Amino acid sequence: MRHILKSLKWVLFWMGLAILFNLGIWYFMGEQKALEFLGGYLIELSLSVDNLFVFITIFMSYGIKEHAQHRVLGYGIAGAVILRFIFIFFGVKIVNMFEWVLYIFGAVLIINGVKMFQKEKEKDPHDSPIVRAIAKVLPMTKEFSGEKFMVRENGKRLFTPLFAVLCLIECSDILFAIDSVPAVFSVSTDLLIVYTSNIFAILGLRQLYFVLEHLHERFAYVKYGVATILMFTGVKLAGLMFGLHISIPVSIGVIAGVLVISIIVSILVSKGKKQEKGKGKKNEDFEAGSPD
């Protein structure tokens, strides 16, 4: 519990820093840009939650120890900062040159949002083609070696499976960026606003991960909230083709509202299930203890 509270404090610290930065944008660049940053930040933060659930699955599947998780997430976030800049930089250039690309982004977001509502079979990270390809190309040990990505055996440098897990995390983030970056374009195409809103959301992910790791069962329905947000931003982008314009304050209200409602529903449902399990256990104990 103490560890969760410490991580939560850091999550709140990064959120507070984002709010201060947003106030700076409001002061120097005006209310419109501040609203764009806030909208982009909320979109990226909500979509990142779903990304973290995937990270939890990967780490649990490979039995990665907590200290090693810290290291992988540290490198993963550093890589995400660089990769997001590349995605956003070229994305903004393309959108400014070809505005109709936004309509395609909108359609992709709607389709991906609908897919998230459908129950998919859980994929085993061990069967990942990325991990298999890395194991074939790079000399790799069969066993993990603590937090090390590389070890020396018999005078040769060998990669450990932890390096393959890091690559899997980075590739997962790239896939999520395909959704999150176009989604932020629904509120702004300003390079500074899009990039900084992404980065501030990413910076707190390491601590947010360790909060969700212990409480992920209580946030099971957040996924559907994220799917709704994806569909909403998709409709917002695709709607531009028909002259439909949804203002940024309305967008922020919808995104924040959906996220809060999905969290509340998740907590209530998980609490109900916990109570049902408790009653079931009491009944079993009563029946086991009752005379024939």
C-alpha positions as CSV (number, residue, x, y, z in Angstrom):
1,M,0.0,0.0,0.0
2,R,2.9,2.3,0.8
3,H,4.4,1.7,-2.6
4,I,1.1,2.5,-4.3
5,L,0.8,5.8,-2.4
6,K,4.3,6.8,-3.3
7,S,3.6,6.1,-7.0
8,L,0.3,8.0,-6.8
9,K,2.1,11.0,-5.3
10,W,4.4,11.0,-8.4
11,V,1.4,10.7,-10.7
12,L,-0.2,13.7,-9.1
13,F,3.2,15.6,-9.3
14,W,3.4,15.1,-13.1
15,M,-0.3,16.0,-13.5
16,G,0.3,19.2,-11.5
17,L,3.3,20.0,-13.7
18,A,1.2,19.6,-16.8
19,I,-1.4,22.0,-15.3
20,L,1.3,24.6,-14.5
21,F,2.6,24.2,-18.1
22,N,-0.9,24.6,-19.4
23,L,-1.3,27.9,-17.4
24,G,2.0,29.0,-19.0
25,I,0.5,28.4,-22.4
26,W,-2.6,30.3,-21.5
27,Y,-0.6,33.2,-20.3
28,F,1.8,33.4,-23.2
29,M,-0.3,32.0,-26.1
30,G,-3.9,32.6,-25.1
31,E,-7.0,30.7,-24.1
32,Q,-7.5,28.8,-27.4
33,K,-4.0,27.2,-27.3
34,A,-4.4,26.4,-23.6
35,L,-7.7,24.5,-24.3
36,E,-6.0,22.7,-27.2
37,F,-3.2,21.5,-24.8
38,L,-5.7,20.4,-22.2
39,G,-7.8,18.5,-24.8
40,G,-4.7,16.8,-26.2
41,Y,-3.4,15.9,-22.7
42,L,-6.7,14.3,-21.6
43,I,-6.9,12.3,-24.9
44,E,-3.3,11.0,-24.6
45,L,-3.6,10.3,-20.9
46,S,-6.8,8.3,-21.3
47,L,-5.4,6.3,-24.3
48,S,-2.2,5.6,-22.3
49,V,-4.1,3.8,-19.6
50,D,-5.1,1.1,-22.1
51,N,-1.4,1.0,-23.2
52,L,-0.4,0.3,-19.6
53,F,-2.8,-2.6,-19.4
54,V,-0.9,-4.2,-22.3
55,F,2.4,-3.6,-20.5
56,I,1.1,-5.3,-17.4
57,T,0.1,-8.3,-19.4
58,I,3.6,-8.5,-21.0
59,F,5.4,-8.2,-17.7
60,M,3.2,-10.7,-16.0
61,S,3.5,-13.2,-18.9
62,Y,7.3,-13.1,-18.7
63,G,7.5,-13.0,-14.9
64,I,9.5,-9.7,-15.0
65,K,10.6,-8.6,-11.5
66,E,9.7,-5.2,-10.3
67,H,13.2,-3.7,-10.5
68,A,13.6,-4.9,-14.0
69,Q,10.1,-3.4,-14.8
70,H,11.4,-0.1,-13.6
71,R,14.4,-0.3,-16.0
72,V,12.3,-1.4,-19.0
73,L,9.7,1.3,-18.4
74,G,12.5,3.9,-18.0
75,Y,14.0,3.1,-21.4
76,G,10.6,2.6,-22.9
77,I,9.4,6.0,-22.0
78,A,12.7,7.6,-23.2
79,G,12.2,5.8,-26.5
80,A,8.5,6.9,-26.7
81,V,9.5,10.6,-26.2
82,I,11.8,10.3,-29.3
83,L,9.4,8.2,-31.4
84,R,6.4,10.4,-30.7
85,F,8.3,13.5,-31.9
86,I,9.0,11.7,-35.2
87,F,5.4,10.6,-35.5
88,I,4.0,14.0,-34.6
89,F,6.5,16.0,-36.7
90,F,5.8,14.2,-39.9
91,G,2.1,13.9,-39.0
92,V,1.7,17.7,-38.7
93,K,3.6,18.2,-42.0
94,I,1.3,15.7,-43.8
95,V,-1.9,17.2,-42.3
96,N,-0.8,20.7,-43.2
97,M,-0.1,19.6,-46.8
98,F,-3.1,17.3,-47.2
99,E,-6.0,18.3,-45.0
100,W,-8.1,15.4,-46.3
101,V,-5.8,13.0,-44.3
102,L,-7.7,14.0,-41.2
103,Y,-10.8,12.3,-42.6
104,I,-8.8,9.1,-43.0
105,F,-7.5,9.4,-39.5
106,G,-11.1,9.9,-38.3
107,A,-12.3,6.7,-40.1
108,V,-9.3,4.7,-38.6
109,L,-10.1,5.9,-35.1
110,I,-13.8,5.0,-35.4
111,I,-12.9,1.5,-36.7
112,N,-10.3,0.9,-33.9
113,G,-12.8,2.2,-31.3
114,V,-15.4,-0.3,-32.5
115,K,-12.8,-3.1,-32.4
116,M,-12.0,-2.4,-28.8
117,F,-15.7,-3.1,-27.9
118,Q,-15.3,-6.6,-29.4
119,K,-13.9,-9.3,-27.2
120,E,-10.6,-10.5,-28.6
121,K,-8.7,-13.6,-27.7
122,E,-5.8,-12.8,-25.4
123,K,-2.5,-13.0,-27.2
124,D,0.4,-14.7,-25.6
125,P,3.4,-12.2,-25.7
126,H,5.6,-15.3,-25.9
127,D,4.2,-15.9,-29.4
128,S,5.0,-12.4,-30.5
129,P,6.7,-12.4,-34.0
130,I,8.8,-9.4,-32.8
131,V,10.3,-11.4,-29.9
132,R,10.9,-14.4,-32.2
133,A,12.6,-12.3,-34.9
134,I,14.9,-10.6,-32.3
135,A,15.9,-14.0,-30.9
136,K,16.8,-15.2,-34.4
137,V,18.8,-12.1,-35.4
138,L,20.6,-11.3,-32.2
139,P,22.7,-13.7,-30.0
140,M,20.6,-14.2,-26.9
141,T,20.7,-16.1,-23.7
142,K,17.8,-18.4,-22.8
143,E,17.5,-17.1,-19.2
144,F,17.0,-13.6,-17.8
145,S,19.8,-12.0,-15.9
146,G,18.2,-9.6,-13.4
147,E,17.9,-6.1,-14.9
148,K,20.6,-6.6,-17.5
149,F,19.9,-6.2,-21.3
150,M,23.3,-7.7,-22.2
151,V,25.7,-10.0,-20.5
152,R,29.1,-11.5,-21.3
153,E,29.5,-15.3,-21.5
154,N,32.7,-17.0,-22.6
155,G,34.1,-13.7,-23.8
156,K,31.0,-13.0,-26.0
157,R,28.4,-10.3,-25.5
158,L,24.9,-11.7,-25.5
159,F,21.5,-10.0,-25.2
160,T,19.1,-11.2,-22.6
161,P,15.3,-11.9,-23.1
162,L,14.7,-8.6,-21.2
163,F,16.0,-6.8,-24.2
164,A,13.4,-8.6,-26.4
165,V,10.8,-7.5,-23.9
166,L,12.0,-3.9,-24.1
167,C,11.6,-4.1,-27.9
168,L,8.1,-5.6,-27.5
169,I,7.2,-2.6,-25.3
170,E,8.5,-0.1,-27.8
171,C,6.7,-1.7,-30.7
172,S,3.5,-1.8,-28.6
173,D,3.9,2.0,-28.0
174,I,4.3,2.6,-31.7
175,L,1.1,0.7,-32.4
176,F,-0.7,2.8,-29.8
177,A,0.8,6.0,-31.2
178,I,-1.0,5.2,-34.5
179,D,-4.2,5.8,-32.5
180,S,-3.2,8.5,-30.0
181,V,-1.4,10.9,-32.3
182,P,-4.3,11.2,-34.9
183,A,-6.7,11.5,-31.9
184,V,-4.8,14.6,-30.6
185,F,-5.1,16.1,-34.1
186,S,-8.8,16.3,-33.5
187,V,-8.1,19.2,-31.1
188,S,-4.9,20.7,-32.6
189,T,-2.4,20.5,-35.4
190,D,0.1,22.8,-33.7
191,L,3.4,20.9,-33.4
192,L,4.2,22.5,-30.0
193,I,0.8,21.8,-28.5
194,V,0.5,18.2,-29.9
195,Y,4.0,17.2,-28.8
196,T,4.0,18.8,-25.3
197,S,0.6,17.4,-24.5
198,N,1.8,13.9,-25.5
199,I,5.0,14.2,-23.6
200,F,3.4,15.4,-20.3
201,A,1.0,12.5,-20.5
202,I,3.9,10.1,-21.1
203,L,6.2,11.4,-18.4
204,G,3.9,10.1,-15.6
205,L,3.3,6.7,-17.1
206,R,6.0,4.9,-15.2
207,Q,4.4,5.8,-11.8
208,L,0.9,5.3,-13.2
209,Y,1.9,1.8,-14.3
210,F,2.7,0.8,-10.7
211,V,-0.6,2.2,-9.5
212,L,-2.6,0.3,-12.1
213,E,-0.5,-2.9,-11.6
214,H,-2.0,-3.3,-8.1
215,L,-5.5,-1.9,-9.0
216,H,-6.0,-3.0,-12.6
217,E,-8.9,-5.4,-11.7
218,R,-10.8,-2.3,-10.5
219,F,-10.4,-0.5,-13.8
220,A,-11.5,-3.3,-16.1
221,Y,-14.1,-1.2,-17.8
222,V,-11.9,1.8,-18.5
223,K,-11.0,0.1,-21.8
224,Y,-14.6,0.7,-23.0
225,G,-14.3,4.4,-22.0
226,V,-11.1,4.6,-24.1
227,A,-12.9,3.0,-27.0
228,T,-15.7,5.6,-26.7
229,I,-13.1,8.4,-26.7
230,L,-11.4,7.0,-29.8
231,M,-14.8,6.8,-31.6
232,F,-15.7,10.3,-30.5
233,T,-12.4,11.8,-31.7
234,G,-12.9,9.8,-35.0
235,V,-16.3,11.3,-35.5
236,K,-14.9,14.8,-34.7
237,L,-12.3,14.4,-37.4
238,A,-14.5,12.6,-40.0
239,G,-17.3,15.1,-39.3
240,L,-15.1,18.0,-40.7
241,M,-15.8,16.5,-44.2
242,F,-19.5,17.3,-43.7
243,G,-18.9,20.7,-42.0
244,L,-19.6,19.3,-38.5
245,H,-17.5,21.2,-36.0
246,I,-17.3,20.2,-32.3
247,S,-15.8,22.9,-30.2
248,I,-12.7,22.1,-28.0
249,P,-14.5,22.9,-24.7
250,V,-17.3,20.4,-25.7
251,S,-14.6,17.9,-26.7
252,I,-12.8,18.3,-23.3
253,G,-16.1,17.9,-21.5
254,V,-17.0,14.7,-23.4
255,I,-13.5,13.1,-23.0
256,A,-13.2,13.9,-19.3
257,G,-16.9,12.8,-18.7
258,V,-16.4,9.5,-20.5
259,L,-13.1,8.8,-18.6
260,V,-14.6,9.6,-15.2
261,I,-17.8,7.6,-15.9
262,S,-15.8,4.5,-17.0
263,I,-13.6,4.7,-13.9
264,I,-16.7,5.0,-11.6
265,V,-18.5,2.1,-13.4
266,S,-15.3,0.0,-13.1
267,I,-15.0,0.6,-9.4
268,L,-18.7,-0.1,-8.7
269,V,-18.7,-3.3,-10.8
270,S,-15.5,-4.6,-9.2
271,K,-16.8,-3.8,-5.7
272,G,-20.1,-5.6,-6.5
273,K,-18.1,-8.7,-7.8
274,K,-15.9,-8.6,-4.7
275,Q,-19.0,-8.6,-2.4
276,E,-20.6,-11.5,-4.4
277,K,-17.4,-13.5,-4.0
278,G,-17.4,-12.7,-0.3
279,K,-21.0,-13.9,0.1
280,G,-20.3,-17.0,-2.0
281,K,-17.3,-17.9,0.2
282,K,-19.4,-17.4,3.4
283,N,-22.1,-19.7,2.0
284,E,-19.5,-22.4,1.2
285,D,-18.0,-22.1,4.7
286,F,-21.5,-22.3,6.2
287,E,-22.4,-25.4,4.2
288,A,-19.1,-27.0,4.9
289,G,-19.6,-26.4,8.6
290,S,-23.2,-27.4,8.8
291,P,-24.1,-31.0,10.1
292,D,-25.6,-33.5,7.7
